Amino acid sequence: MAHQAPQLALDVILSGKTWEQAIDEDWRKQKAWQPGWGYIIE
């Protein structure tokens, strides 16, 4: 998931956060991105 809206929506739905919490805790604001997916291109 690379787009902000779907990621925030998942935080709201799956983590039970409010929209305000999800926006305030967004990793983009905290510069806290960490890789989580590995891709193999053949």
PyMOL commands that place a pseudoatom at each C-alpha (Angstrom):
pseudoatom trace, name=CA, resn=MET, resi=1, chain=A, elem=C, hetatm=0, pos=[0.000, 0.000, 0.000]
pseudoatom trace, name=CA, resn=ALA, resi=2, chain=A, elem=C, hetatm=0, pos=[1.721, 3.097, -1.147]
pseudoatom trace, name=CA, resn=HIS, resi=3, chain=A, elem=C, hetatm=0, pos=[-1.047, 5.642, -0.948]
pseudoatom trace, name=CA, resn=GLN, resi=4, chain=A, elem=C, hetatm=0, pos=[-1.915, 7.562, 2.166]
pseudoatom trace, name=CA, resn=ALA, resi=5, chain=A, elem=C, hetatm=0, pos=[-5.719, 7.260, 2.108]
pseudoatom trace, name=CA, resn=PRO, resi=6, chain=A, elem=C, hetatm=0, pos=[-5.887, 3.427, 1.977]
pseudoatom trace, name=CA, resn=GLN, resi=7, chain=A, elem=C, hetatm=0, pos=[-3.219, 3.128, 4.671]
pseudoatom trace, name=CA, resn=LEU, resi=8, chain=A, elem=C, hetatm=0, pos=[-5.054, 5.517, 6.968]
pseudoatom trace, name=CA, resn=ALA, resi=9, chain=A, elem=C, hetatm=0, pos=[-8.344, 3.720, 6.280]
pseudoatom trace, name=CA, resn=LEU, resi=10, chain=A, elem=C, hetatm=0, pos=[-6.757, 0.410, 7.297]
pseudoatom trace, name=CA, resn=ASP, resi=11, chain=A, elem=C, hetatm=0, pos=[-5.531, 1.978, 10.537]
pseudoatom trace, name=CA, resn=VAL, resi=12, chain=A, elem=C, hetatm=0, pos=[-9.072, 3.173, 11.245]
pseudoatom trace, name=CA, resn=ILE, resi=13, chain=A, elem=C, hetatm=0, pos=[-10.730, -0.130, 10.348]
pseudoatom trace, name=CA, resn=LEU, resi=14, chain=A, elem=C, hetatm=0, pos=[-8.211, -2.662, 11.633]
pseudoatom trace, name=CA, resn=SER, resi=15, chain=A, elem=C, hetatm=0, pos=[-6.609, -0.823, 14.541]
pseudoatom trace, name=CA, resn=GLY, resi=16, chain=A, elem=C, hetatm=0, pos=[-9.733, 0.898, 15.819]
pseudoatom trace, name=CA, resn=LYS, resi=17, chain=A, elem=C, hetatm=0, pos=[-8.165, 4.344, 15.597]
pseudoatom trace, name=CA, resn=THR, resi=18, chain=A, elem=C, hetatm=0, pos=[-10.132, 7.488, 14.929]
pseudoatom trace, name=CA, resn=TRP, resi=19, chain=A, elem=C, hetatm=0, pos=[-9.369, 9.341, 11.726]
pseudoatom trace, name=CA, resn=GLU, resi=20, chain=A, elem=C, hetatm=0, pos=[-7.686, 12.049, 13.794]
pseudoatom trace, name=CA, resn=GLN, resi=21, chain=A, elem=C, hetatm=0, pos=[-5.427, 9.493, 15.506]
pseudoatom trace, name=CA, resn=ALA, resi=22, chain=A, elem=C, hetatm=0, pos=[-4.544, 7.814, 12.225]
pseudoatom trace, name=CA, resn=ILE, resi=23, chain=A, elem=C, hetatm=0, pos=[-3.633, 11.156, 10.639]
pseudoatom trace, name=CA, resn=ASP, resi=24, chain=A, elem=C, hetatm=0, pos=[-1.642, 12.339, 13.679]
pseudoatom trace, name=CA, resn=GLU, resi=25, chain=A, elem=C, hetatm=0, pos=[0.292, 9.052, 13.896]
pseudoatom trace, name=CA, resn=ASP, resi=26, chain=A, elem=C, hetatm=0, pos=[0.953, 8.788, 10.150]
pseudoatom trace, name=CA, resn=TRP, resi=27, chain=A, elem=C, hetatm=0, pos=[4.513, 7.563, 9.531]
pseudoatom trace, name=CA, resn=ARG, resi=28, chain=A, elem=C, hetatm=0, pos=[4.970, 10.257, 6.884]
pseudoatom trace, name=CA, resn=LYS, resi=29, chain=A, elem=C, hetatm=0, pos=[4.803, 12.980, 9.533]
pseudoatom trace, name=CA, resn=GLN, resi=30, chain=A, elem=C, hetatm=0, pos=[7.250, 11.133, 11.790]
pseudoatom trace, name=CA, resn=LYS, resi=31, chain=A, elem=C, hetatm=0, pos=[9.626, 10.141, 8.951]
pseudoatom trace, name=CA, resn=ALA, resi=32, chain=A, elem=C, hetatm=0, pos=[9.403, 6.596, 10.336]
pseudoatom trace, name=CA, resn=TRP, resi=33, chain=A, elem=C, hetatm=0, pos=[9.016, 4.582, 7.144]
pseudoatom trace, name=CA, resn=GLN, resi=34, chain=A, elem=C, hetatm=0, pos=[10.532, 1.124, 7.245]
pseudoatom trace, name=CA, resn=PRO, resi=35, chain=A, elem=C, hetatm=0, pos=[10.611, -1.371, 4.416]
pseudoatom trace, name=CA, resn=GLY, resi=36, chain=A, elem=C, hetatm=0, pos=[8.231, -4.239, 4.904]
pseudoatom trace, name=CA, resn=TRP, resi=37, chain=A, elem=C, hetatm=0, pos=[7.918, -5.911, 1.537]
pseudoatom trace, name=CA, resn=GLY, resi=38, chain=A, elem=C, hetatm=0, pos=[10.508, -7.631, -0.599]
pseudoatom trace, name=CA, resn=TYR, resi=39, chain=A, elem=C, hetatm=0, pos=[9.968, -8.090, -4.300]
pseudoatom trace, name=CA, resn=ILE, resi=40, chain=A, elem=C, hetatm=0, pos=[11.593, -10.523, -6.692]
pseudoatom trace, name=CA, resn=ILE, resi=41, chain=A, elem=C, hetatm=0, pos=[11.471, -9.469, -10.324]
pseudoatom trace, name=CA, resn=GLU, resi=42, chain=A, elem=C, hetatm=0, pos=[12.176, -12.208, -12.822]
for i in range(1, 42): cmd.bond("trace and resi %d" % i, "trace and resi %d" % (i + 1))
show_as sticks, trace
zoom trace
